[in-house]
Amino acid sequence: MSRALRPPFPFALLRFWLLRILPAWGGIALLIFLMQIAVSGIVHDNEKVKTLLGFLEALPSIVKAALGGEMLRLGNTAGLIAIGYNHPFVLFLYMLFAVGTPTGLLAGEVQRGTMELILSRSTTKVQVYVCAGILTLAGMFALVLVMFLGTVAAVNIFTFQDRVPLDVFFRIAINGGLLASTFGAFALLCAGTFARLYAAVGVAVAFLVTNYFLAVVSNWWPRMAFLKRATLFYLIDSSNLWQGWPVRNMAILAALLLAAAGLGAVIWHRRDLPL
């Protein structure tokens, strides 16, 4: 198709979908933001820190692995604040947006029969896919920046005995954004591949849960440590982020993100939609 005949980009669709997902994104962002302030509110108080450390020490080792593993053994302020970045509730919120957004916008529209109306206008299938991809990936990165802003706000609200290295938390947030966007790209691939919403959601959730389960088990059980390299969580190892920017791991995540999103675009473009 020549450039002159190519339909203009559907900004109206992008805006319509943005307004549709914005309330859910706002609710998730608010919970993540408040979670960081709540964790910091506990950590800044010495007595509460002692209570928290005693509570963490009493937890089963597999739970401690899920909350941060080696970071909890440091027992310092920054390590305890990092609990808010690894907390299962926060990860659940990310998974909720990463899976729900692309599957709802693509597979959901197909299943409801509204994709026929969208494509009846001067819009191509690839443009529709790009709109869903922009909202998914931009939304994931925006959520991790909100998480970092929660830490920044907490540093300005509370007084900490130790210095809080915001540069480290910024690196954690950016790398977390790459990881979250990679999971979002896989969900986008599922949304472009499967005709039914439940199938796309099921496969995407299974991929996310499997990665998280293997990451936790490999941190908790020494004999299963080799499994850690089989998960995407290995690419944002917190111990590496304290030393500097892990450029190699970031490049791998970016390549996986582009590969998943690109493959999803090819499948979505070539498949016959059940309109």
Protein Blocks (a to p, Z undefined) as FASTA:
>chain_A
ZZklpccddfklmmmmmmmmmmmmmmmmmmmmmmmmmmmmmmmpmklmmmmmmmmmmpcf
klmmmnnommmmnopaklmmmmmmmgmklmmmmmmmmmmmmmmmmmmmmmnopmmmmmmp
ccdfklmmmmmmmmmmmmmmmmmmmmmmmmmmmmmmpccfbdcdfklmmmmmmmmmmmmm
mmmmmmmmmmmmpmbfklmmmmmmmmmmmmmmmmmmmmmmmmlmmmmmmpmklmmcfklm
mnoccfklmmmmmmmmmmmmmmmmmmmmmpccdZZ
